[in-house]
Amino acid sequence: MLLKSDSGPAGAEKKAARLGRDASHNYTNVDGETVTWTFREVLDVFELNNFELREGSEVYSRYLSAEDIQSVRASLSASRL
């Protein structure tokens, strides 16, 4: 989530948590099942310091170990079942 905060990283974290909670919702998918989107937590906050955003700008990245990648793939595969 990209947002602007005039109160530094702590303020940005609070704002992100509020926006995440406000975005929680339910809907019925094409199979008639209820899907629930629930905010859990803010994991990271990074300051961009007047970084100029342009198309294709990377605003977040994280290095993953091979084990982490396998874990993410397994989670994604399980969620498609």
N, C-alpha and C positions, 0 to 999 in steps of 0.2 A: 504494500500500500504506500503510495506516495502522498505526502501531505505537507502543509506548511505550518510551522509553529514559531511564534515570536518569543516563546519562553524556553528555548533550548531543548535538549534531548529529553529531559524529564517531562516537560510539557508535551512534547511530541508523543511520548509513550502513553501518557494519559489520554491524549486526543485519539490516538490509534486504537486504544482499548475501547473508548466510548463508541467510535465509529464501527469497530468490529462487533460490539454488542448490539448496536442499532441495526446492523446488517443481518443479524441472525433471523432466519425465517424457515418456513416449511412450504413445500409444494407437492403436488401429486404428479408423478412422472407418467410417461406414456403407458407404463404397465399397471397403472393404478396404485402404485406404491407411494407412500409418503416419504419424501426426502427432507431431511432436516439439516440445515446449515447452522452450526453453532460456533460462536467465537470461543476459543479456548484461552489463548494468551498471546502477548506480544513477545516474540522471540528475540528480536534484534532491533536496535535503533541506530541509524547511521546518519550523520550530518553531511549534507552535500555542499555546504558553504558556497552558495551562489553559483553552483555548477549550472552551466547552460544546457538545458534539456533540448535535445533535437531528436528527430526520428532515428531510432536505432541506438539511442543512448542506453548504456547499461547502468542501472541504478542499484543493482544488488547482485552479488554472486557469492558462492560459497564452494570451497574445495571439499570434495567428498572422497573418502577412502573407497577402495574397491568393495569392502564389506558394507559400507553405507549405501553405495549404489545398489548392491544386491538387495538390501533391505527395502529401499525405496521401490525397486522393481517388484519385489514380492508383494508389498503393500498395494501397489497399483494393480497388479494382477488379481489380487484377492478382491479388490473393490469392483472389479469388472464382472465378477461371478454373479 
